[in-house]
Amino acid sequence: MQQELMSRASAQKRIGACAEYVKNLSRQDKLTWALDLKDKANGCFASNKFDDAARLYNDCLVALDFDGTEEENDEVASKLQLPVCTNLAACLIEMGNYQECVDMCNIALGVDPKAPKALYRRGLAQYRLGNHRQARPDLEAALQAIAAWREARSAEASGSSSSSVENAGSNAKPLKDEATAMADVERRVHHYLLHIRRFMEAERASCKKMFER
């Protein structure tokens, strides 16, 4: 209990320091600072330093600024709020904080209700909590979102003109990385949906036996 209180106090102090640092920055400088921090957090996550990554992702959220125009607010939401909350949700899963993960995914899905990774991670968190019936719709929605993402990328590729070949080359690696990530999420979703179907079949069989007695 004492350690938990000390941890919370440390987190509050850290967030307070971040808030003090960004309060006089311009909107663009806040966004740049937060995106740099997000990259550091991504590095920590890739190194399995989930606690450190979670702290850095939380720090990023201090820079959220929605006092601009609608276009500026959309930029903050899409470039910062959505990816940071989605990535923080991944940390929370690894740390075993499943209900917090659900809450964080709810924020991400408030920005984009069809975000595949957020749907998958909320479904996974519900699965880990034992809420199989709540997990299944999110996991199925994640599959639909991945299919829609692929269709959109395919349409973009077929609609690009020869004059945009140079730009296409510069975007090739990020798109390839994202396609790989989507394929990984899709594989994981199928895995958990299979487990859920087996669980629900066993549950139905058990109920049937009870009524046959």
C-alpha positions as CSV (number, residue, x, y, z in Angstrom):
1,M,0.0,0.0,0.0
2,Q,2.8,2.4,0.9
3,Q,4.7,1.6,-2.3
4,E,1.5,2.2,-4.3
5,L,1.0,5.6,-2.7
6,M,4.6,6.6,-3.3
7,S,4.3,5.5,-6.9
8,R,1.1,7.6,-7.4
9,A,2.8,10.6,-5.8
10,S,5.8,10.2,-8.1
11,A,3.6,10.0,-11.1
12,Q,1.7,13.1,-10.1
13,K,4.9,15.0,-9.6
14,R,6.2,13.9,-13.0
15,I,3.0,14.9,-14.8
16,G,3.0,18.2,-12.9
17,A,6.6,18.9,-14.2
18,C,5.6,18.1,-17.7
19,A,2.5,20.3,-17.5
20,E,4.7,23.2,-16.2
21,Y,7.2,22.7,-19.1
22,V,4.6,22.7,-21.9
23,K,2.2,25.4,-20.6
24,N,4.0,28.3,-22.4
25,L,4.8,26.3,-25.6
26,S,3.0,27.0,-28.8
27,R,0.5,24.4,-30.1
28,Q,3.0,23.2,-32.7
29,D,5.8,23.0,-30.2
30,K,3.6,21.0,-27.8
31,L,2.8,18.6,-30.5
32,T,6.4,18.2,-31.6
33,W,7.5,17.7,-28.0
34,A,4.9,15.0,-27.4
35,L,5.6,13.2,-30.7
36,D,9.3,13.0,-29.8
37,L,8.3,11.6,-26.4
38,K,6.0,9.1,-28.1
39,D,9.0,7.8,-30.2
40,K,11.0,7.3,-27.0
41,A,8.0,5.5,-25.5
42,N,7.8,3.3,-28.6
43,G,11.5,2.4,-28.1
44,C,10.9,1.4,-24.5
45,F,7.9,-0.8,-25.5
46,A,10.0,-2.5,-28.2
47,S,12.5,-3.3,-25.5
48,N,9.8,-4.7,-23.2
49,K,10.2,-1.8,-20.7
50,F,6.5,-1.5,-20.4
51,D,6.4,0.5,-17.1
52,D,8.8,3.1,-18.7
53,A,6.8,3.2,-21.9
54,A,3.6,3.7,-20.0
55,R,5.1,6.6,-18.0
56,L,6.3,8.3,-21.2
57,Y,2.9,7.8,-23.0
58,N,1.2,9.4,-20.0
59,D,3.6,12.3,-20.2
60,C,2.6,12.8,-23.9
61,L,-1.0,13.2,-23.0
62,V,-0.1,16.3,-21.0
63,A,0.5,18.1,-24.3
64,L,-3.1,17.6,-25.6
65,D,-4.4,21.0,-26.6
66,F,-7.9,21.2,-28.0
67,D,-8.3,25.0,-27.9
68,G,-7.5,25.5,-31.6
69,T,-9.6,25.3,-34.7
70,E,-11.5,22.2,-35.7
71,E,-8.8,21.3,-38.1
72,E,-6.1,21.8,-35.5
73,N,-8.0,19.7,-32.9
74,D,-8.4,16.9,-35.5
75,E,-4.6,16.9,-36.0
76,V,-4.0,16.7,-32.3
77,A,-6.5,13.9,-32.0
78,S,-5.2,11.8,-34.9
79,K,-1.5,12.4,-34.5
80,L,-1.3,12.3,-30.7
81,Q,-4.3,11.2,-28.8
82,L,-5.3,8.2,-30.8
83,P,-1.9,6.6,-31.2
84,V,-0.7,7.4,-27.7
85,C,-3.9,6.0,-26.0
86,T,-3.8,2.9,-28.2
87,N,-0.1,2.3,-27.4
88,L,-0.7,3.0,-23.7
89,A,-3.5,0.4,-23.8
90,A,-0.9,-2.1,-25.1
91,C,1.3,-1.3,-22.1
92,L,-1.6,-1.7,-19.7
93,I,-2.3,-5.2,-21.1
94,E,1.3,-6.2,-20.7
95,M,1.2,-4.9,-17.1
96,G,-2.0,-6.8,-16.3
97,N,-4.1,-3.6,-15.9
98,Y,-7.0,-4.8,-18.0
99,Q,-9.8,-2.5,-16.8
100,E,-7.5,0.5,-17.3
101,C,-6.8,-0.8,-20.8
102,V,-10.6,-0.9,-21.5
103,D,-10.9,2.7,-20.3
104,M,-7.9,3.8,-22.4
105,C,-9.3,2.1,-25.5
106,N,-12.6,3.8,-25.0
107,I,-10.8,7.1,-25.3
108,A,-9.0,6.0,-28.4
109,L,-12.3,4.7,-29.9
110,G,-13.9,8.1,-29.1
111,V,-11.4,9.5,-31.7
112,D,-11.8,6.7,-34.2
113,P,-14.6,4.1,-33.5
114,K,-13.1,1.8,-36.1
115,A,-9.4,1.9,-35.0
116,P,-8.4,-1.8,-35.4
117,K,-5.7,-1.9,-32.7
118,A,-7.9,-0.2,-30.1
119,L,-10.8,-2.6,-30.9
120,Y,-8.5,-5.6,-30.6
121,R,-6.9,-4.4,-27.3
122,R,-10.2,-3.6,-25.7
123,G,-11.5,-7.1,-26.8
124,L,-8.3,-8.7,-25.5
125,A,-8.6,-6.9,-22.2
126,Q,-12.2,-8.1,-21.8
127,Y,-11.1,-11.6,-22.7
128,R,-8.4,-11.5,-20.0
129,L,-11.0,-10.2,-17.5
130,G,-13.1,-13.3,-18.4
131,N,-15.7,-11.3,-20.2
132,H,-15.9,-13.4,-23.3
133,R,-19.3,-12.2,-24.5
134,Q,-18.1,-8.5,-24.3
135,A,-14.8,-9.4,-26.0
136,R,-16.3,-11.1,-29.0
137,P,-18.0,-8.0,-30.7
138,D,-14.8,-6.0,-30.3
139,L,-12.6,-8.7,-31.8
140,E,-15.0,-9.2,-34.7
141,A,-15.2,-5.5,-35.3
142,A,-11.4,-5.4,-35.4
143,L,-11.4,-7.9,-38.2
144,Q,-13.9,-5.7,-40.1
145,A,-11.8,-2.6,-39.5
146,I,-8.6,-4.4,-40.8
147,A,-10.5,-5.4,-43.9
148,A,-11.6,-1.8,-44.4
149,W,-8.1,-0.5,-43.9
150,R,-6.7,-2.9,-46.5
151,E,-9.5,-1.9,-49.0
152,A,-8.7,1.8,-48.4
153,R,-5.0,1.3,-49.0
154,S,-5.7,-0.7,-52.1
155,A,-7.9,2.0,-53.4
156,E,-5.2,4.6,-52.7
157,A,-2.6,2.5,-54.5
158,S,-4.8,2.0,-57.6
159,G,-5.8,5.7,-57.7
160,S,-2.3,7.1,-57.5
161,S,-1.0,8.5,-60.7
162,S,2.4,8.1,-62.2
163,S,3.3,11.6,-61.2
164,S,3.2,10.5,-57.5
165,V,5.8,7.7,-57.9
166,E,8.4,9.6,-55.9
167,N,6.0,10.2,-53.0
168,A,4.8,6.6,-53.1
169,G,8.4,5.5,-52.6
170,S,8.9,7.6,-49.5
171,N,5.7,6.2,-48.0
172,A,6.4,2.6,-48.9
173,K,8.2,1.6,-45.7
174,P,5.6,3.1,-43.2
175,L,2.8,1.4,-45.2
176,K,4.6,-1.9,-45.3
177,D,5.3,-1.7,-41.5
178,E,1.6,-0.9,-40.9
179,A,0.5,-3.7,-43.1
180,T,2.7,-6.1,-41.2
181,A,1.3,-4.8,-37.9
182,M,-2.3,-5.3,-39.2
183,A,-1.5,-8.8,-40.3
184,D,-0.2,-9.6,-36.8
185,V,-3.3,-8.1,-35.1
186,E,-5.5,-10.1,-37.5
187,R,-3.7,-13.3,-36.6
188,R,-4.1,-12.6,-32.9
189,V,-7.8,-11.8,-33.3
190,H,-8.4,-15.1,-35.0
191,H,-6.6,-16.9,-32.2
192,Y,-8.7,-15.3,-29.4
193,L,-12.0,-15.7,-31.4
194,L,-11.3,-19.4,-31.7
195,H,-10.8,-19.7,-27.9
196,I,-14.0,-17.7,-27.3
197,R,-16.0,-19.9,-29.7
198,R,-14.7,-23.0,-27.9
199,F,-15.5,-21.6,-24.5
200,M,-19.1,-20.7,-25.6
201,E,-19.6,-24.1,-27.1
202,A,-18.4,-25.8,-23.9
203,E,-20.7,-23.5,-21.9
204,R,-23.7,-24.4,-24.1
205,A,-22.9,-28.1,-23.8
206,S,-22.6,-27.7,-20.0
207,C,-26.0,-26.0,-19.8
208,K,-27.6,-28.6,-22.0
209,K,-26.3,-31.4,-19.7
210,M,-27.8,-29.6,-16.7
211,F,-31.2,-29.5,-18.3
212,E,-31.0,-33.2,-19.3
213,R,-30.5,-34.4,-15.8
